[in-house]
């Protein structure tokens, strides 16, 4: 190992310890402290050899191979800031990112992974989340990660190998799951979807848990069988790059003209889009004391799926795709 690598590793170790202390202070993994060790060990900087930050006139790239020592230090420290990192752009559009570490910690705790669980991650990204899962489970073969873009899966595979992890990395449509690697005990999506893909349920064991972004929230479902699942949203807001492929998200399109642009109201409006006019949705939201995300849930039953407020039997039910 040369002086260059030693410099990078020392900077990374100090920055990683700082990130862990920051997440620790927020209590993100108080319920499952085992994740603290995973975040303290897995080197995030190996998964983001370059990334983009917003600068004057657009995105600016930070990268490992810069000839300037100060720029390299900026890259390393930025890799361990508690913020999402844009990692892949195309014509100015964000295609892939590394999620905010504290949000990743909350999601992994909420996934309730147990020893020996088989986990499917939809949205490979940089490979960092798959590495955290593989480290936690202690068995690379228990983890499968999928992404539609061959460039993304290939770079994720390279990053994982560099960090010493070898979970299954699959190129394909995440909405269709990975049947050849099923059955799964846990499914976690790190991209936004407009619906819960039915294929996921058929690839889960009874009692499996699915955690997926939906309508700027995080939905935690318990799978009863191949056709039934139900669960509530977590309190945490979540904004992710949309899934590309069969289950890709559609534009929201709802106008808030004359209505307050409040995050919790926009969440409700996004969840019930197409079934309630914005004004009617706002009147309901006010009447029900501005309900937080965790009061909403989703039920999947065969070909039907619906969102609900407080009770899956009603009175407030809205059909989902």
Buried (B, 14 or more C-beta within 10 A) or exposed (E): EEEEEEBBBEBBBEBBEBBBEBBBEEEBBEEBEEBBEBBBEBBBBBBBBBBBBEEEEEEEBBEBEBEEEEBBBBBBBBBBBBEBBBBBBEEEEBBBBBBBBBBBBBBBBBBBBEEEBBBBBBBBBBBBBBBBBBBBBEEBEBBBBBBBBEEBBBBBBBBBEEBEBBBBBBBBBBBBBBEEBBBBBBBBBBBBBBBBBBBBBBBBBEEBBBBBBBBBBBBBBBBBEBBBBBBBBBEBBBEBBBBBBEBBBEEEEBEEEEBEEBEBBBBBBBBBBEBBEBEEBBEBBEEEEEBEBBBBBBBBEEEEBBBBBBEBEEEBBBEBE
